[in-house]
Amino acid sequence: MRLNTIKRYASAVSQYREIGVHTGVESAPPHRLIQMLLDGALEKISIASGHMKRREVAQKGIHISWAISIIEGLRTSLNMESGGELAGNLDRLYEYVSRRLMEANLRNDPALLDEVQRLLAEVRAGWQDIQPFESAKASSEI
């Protein structure tokens, strides 16, 4: 793995460590790190939704902020030079998701959290589809 790629993921990895997941991060391939970050964001949004429904404003805000932080980590890990159109699309999606999370927090609107969860779940599913390809590619390089 190139040093530049490792540096790009450093920010995303540090975001994930903040949510308490330590095992496997250092040895995980980049696509797995992205999956882990998406899982973390989805988990934080789900927790925030519960707090929102119980009118626990402070906890809701903490978990939404955490999710936004993870999304921003994903966004900064994008390689806009080699990622082409896909990286640009993900950048715009992550920016949109962050805005919607802020709106959900301000409006106390669980429907906005649901929308963000659906969008991120679709992205997560796409990364899951990459795993078999990446595993096969790595095996052929050995």
C-alpha positions, -999 to +999 in steps of 0.1 A: +000+000+000+014+034-009+022+059+019-002+085+005-031+061+007-022+053+043-021+090+052-055+096+036-070+069+057-053+081+089-080+107+096-108+082+090-091+056+112-087+082+140-124+090+137-133+053+141-110+049+171-129+077+188-160+055+189-142+028+208-134+002+182-097-008+185-093-044+173-086-050+137-083-014+126-045-014+121-045-045+100-077-039+080-075-032+043-088+002+031-122-011+019-128-028+053-119+005+071-146+023+051-171-004+060-162-001+096-166+037+095-200+034+078-210+009+104-200+033+131-219+062+115-250+040+112-247+029+148-244+065+160-274+076+139-295+047+153-285+056+189-293+093+182-327+083+169-335+066+201-324+096+221-344+119+198-376+098+204-370+099+242-364+137+240-329+133+254-315+164+236-279+164+249-273+127+241-290+130+207-267+159+198-236+140+210-244+110+188-254+131+158-221+150+161-202+118+163-219+106+131-211+138+114-175+135+125-173+100+110-188+111+078-163+140+076-135+115+081-149+094+052-151+126+031-115+136+038-103+101+030-116+104-006-089+105-033-103+131-056-074+127-081-076+090-088-112+085-076-127+104-105-164+107-108-171+082-080-150+102-055-169+134-066-202+117-062-193+103-027-180+138-017-213+154-026-233+126-009-212+128+023-217+166+023-254+162+018-256+135+046-238+159+070-262+187+062-292+164+067-278+152+101-275+188+112-310+195+101-323+164+119-306+176+150-320+212+148-356+201+138-357+170+160-368+151+129-364+113+130-375+111+094-343+129+084-322+104+104-341+076+086-333+091+052-296+093+061-295+058+073-310+045+040-284+065+020-255+052+041-268+017+041-268+018+003-232+030+003-223+003+028-238-023+006-217-011-023-185-015-002-196-050+008-198-059-029-162-047-034-149-072-008-151-104-029-134-085-057-107-072-035-101-106-019-098-123-053-075-095-065-052-099-034-051-137-039-040-133-075-012-109-065+004-134-041 
